Amino acid sequence: MNIRTFILFALGICLFSCGDSSKNGDQTEETPSVEITPVSTPSEDMTFMQLQKWEVTDMIFDNDGLGVALDKKPYLIFRDGRASGFAGCNSFVGEYVEGENNGLNFNNLGYTKKACPEAARIEDRFLKLMETAQSFELNANKDKLKIKSTNGQIHLVLK
């Protein structure tokens, strides 16, 4: 392989890896999240959820159950209007808004762009469910969290 071919090949890989971050690998049409009315002070449940690591156990996406069988499971951390965590391959950060009646929206999500074929499907669906989140539910023991989305649900446990 001559140097010109190598440079063109490397340039092609760079351009391909810098593509759109919209995660369109799944052909399901995305439903936008439902707008919520923000609360002025966090609820008792949201206050409890702060600075805790919530690990994903499974998800429901468009009526299909999806187990999370990865060495490193996705997780979510809430902190004063900011959400961060790990989506299965990439780290993410963004904002969340708590609304009346346990309303929840995630906004301005950004994430790193590592390629992980074994985690791509789980990560894609996890991020789409977060982008379309509309509410949350914390169980009485405060160790299980359910995020409800227009496309399904994310089930998490306190770690």
C-alpha positions as CSV (number, residue, x, y, z in Angstrom):
1,M,0.0,0.0,0.0
2,N,1.5,3.3,-1.0
3,I,1.4,6.4,1.2
4,R,-1.3,8.1,-0.9
5,T,-3.7,5.1,-0.5
6,F,-3.0,5.0,3.2
7,I,-3.7,8.7,3.6
8,L,-7.0,8.4,1.7
9,F,-8.0,5.4,3.7
10,A,-7.2,7.2,7.0
11,L,-9.1,10.3,5.9
12,G,-12.1,8.2,5.0
13,I,-12.2,6.5,8.4
14,C,-11.9,9.9,10.1
15,L,-14.8,11.4,8.0
16,F,-16.9,8.3,8.6
17,S,-16.4,8.4,12.4
18,C,-17.3,12.1,12.6
19,G,-20.8,11.5,11.3
20,D,-24.1,12.5,12.7
21,S,-24.6,11.8,16.4
22,S,-28.3,11.3,16.0
23,K,-28.0,7.5,16.5
24,N,-30.3,6.5,13.6
25,G,-29.3,2.9,13.5
26,D,-32.8,1.8,14.6
27,Q,-35.5,2.5,12.0
28,T,-38.2,3.1,14.6
29,E,-39.8,6.5,14.2
30,E,-38.9,8.6,17.3
31,T,-41.8,10.1,19.2
32,P,-40.9,13.4,20.9
33,S,-41.1,13.7,24.6
34,V,-44.2,15.2,26.2
35,E,-43.7,18.7,27.4
36,I,-44.0,18.9,31.2
37,T,-44.7,21.8,33.6
38,P,-41.5,22.1,35.7
39,V,-41.8,22.1,39.5
40,S,-40.3,25.0,41.5
41,T,-38.7,22.6,44.1
42,P,-37.7,19.0,43.7
43,S,-40.0,16.3,45.0
44,E,-39.0,14.1,47.9
45,D,-38.4,11.2,45.5
46,M,-36.2,13.3,43.2
47,T,-34.3,14.7,46.1
48,F,-33.6,11.1,47.2
49,M,-32.5,10.1,43.7
50,Q,-29.8,12.7,43.6
51,L,-26.1,11.6,43.6
52,Q,-27.2,7.9,43.5
53,K,-26.0,5.5,40.8
54,W,-29.0,3.9,39.1
55,E,-28.1,0.9,37.0
56,V,-30.2,-0.3,34.1
57,T,-31.6,-3.8,34.5
58,D,-33.8,-4.0,31.5
59,M,-35.8,-1.9,29.0
60,I,-39.0,-2.1,27.1
61,F,-38.8,-0.5,23.6
62,D,-41.8,-0.4,21.3
63,N,-43.4,-3.3,23.3
64,D,-40.2,-5.5,23.0
65,G,-38.4,-6.4,26.2
66,L,-34.6,-5.9,26.0
67,G,-32.4,-7.4,28.6
68,V,-29.1,-5.8,29.3
69,A,-26.4,-8.4,29.1
70,L,-23.2,-6.4,29.0
71,D,-20.1,-6.6,31.1
72,K,-20.5,-2.9,32.1
73,K,-24.2,-2.0,32.4
74,P,-25.6,1.4,31.5
75,Y,-26.3,3.7,34.5
76,L,-27.7,7.1,35.3
77,I,-26.8,9.7,37.9
78,F,-29.0,12.8,38.7
79,R,-27.4,15.9,40.1
80,D,-29.2,19.3,40.5
81,G,-30.7,19.4,37.0
82,R,-27.9,17.5,35.3
83,A,-28.0,13.9,34.3
84,S,-24.8,11.9,33.5
85,G,-23.8,8.3,33.1
86,F,-22.9,5.5,30.8
87,A,-25.1,4.3,28.0
88,G,-23.4,0.9,27.3
89,C,-20.5,2.1,25.3
90,N,-20.3,5.8,25.6
91,S,-20.6,8.3,28.5
92,F,-23.3,10.9,28.3
93,V,-24.3,14.1,30.0
94,G,-27.3,16.3,29.7
95,E,-30.0,18.1,31.6
96,Y,-33.2,16.9,33.2
97,V,-36.4,18.7,34.2
98,E,-38.7,17.3,36.9
99,G,-42.4,18.1,36.3
100,E,-45.6,17.9,38.2
101,N,-47.0,14.4,38.9
102,N,-43.5,12.8,38.5
103,G,-43.0,14.3,35.1
104,L,-39.5,13.9,33.7
105,N,-37.7,15.2,30.5
106,F,-34.1,14.9,29.5
107,N,-32.7,17.6,27.3
108,N,-29.5,18.5,25.5
109,L,-28.0,15.0,25.8
110,G,-24.5,14.7,24.5
111,Y,-22.2,11.7,24.4
112,T,-18.8,10.4,23.4
113,K,-18.6,8.5,20.1
114,K,-16.7,5.3,20.6
115,A,-17.7,2.4,18.4
116,C,-18.8,-0.7,20.3
117,P,-20.8,-3.1,18.0
118,E,-21.7,-5.4,20.9
119,A,-23.4,-2.6,22.8
120,A,-24.8,-0.5,19.9
121,R,-28.4,-1.8,20.1
122,I,-28.7,-1.4,23.8
123,E,-27.1,2.0,23.8
124,D,-29.2,3.3,20.9
125,R,-32.5,2.3,22.6
126,F,-31.4,3.5,26.0
127,L,-30.6,7.0,24.6
128,K,-33.9,7.1,22.6
129,L,-35.9,6.2,25.7
130,M,-34.2,9.0,27.6
131,E,-34.8,11.5,24.8
132,T,-38.5,10.6,24.9
133,A,-38.9,10.3,28.7
134,Q,-42.1,11.7,30.1
135,S,-42.3,10.5,33.7
136,F,-40.6,8.5,36.5
137,E,-41.8,6.2,39.3
138,L,-39.8,5.3,42.4
139,N,-40.9,2.2,44.4
140,A,-41.8,2.4,48.1
141,N,-38.4,1.0,49.1
142,K,-36.7,3.6,47.0
143,D,-34.4,1.0,45.4
144,K,-36.1,0.6,42.0
145,L,-36.7,3.4,39.5
146,K,-38.8,3.2,36.3
147,I,-38.5,5.9,33.6
148,K,-41.5,5.9,31.3
149,S,-41.1,7.1,27.8
150,T,-43.4,7.6,24.8
151,N,-41.5,4.6,23.3
152,G,-41.3,2.3,26.4
153,Q,-39.6,2.1,29.8
154,I,-36.2,1.9,31.4
155,H,-36.0,-0.1,34.6
156,L,-33.1,0.8,37.0
157,V,-32.0,-0.3,40.4
158,L,-30.1,1.6,43.1
159,K,-26.4,0.6,43.2
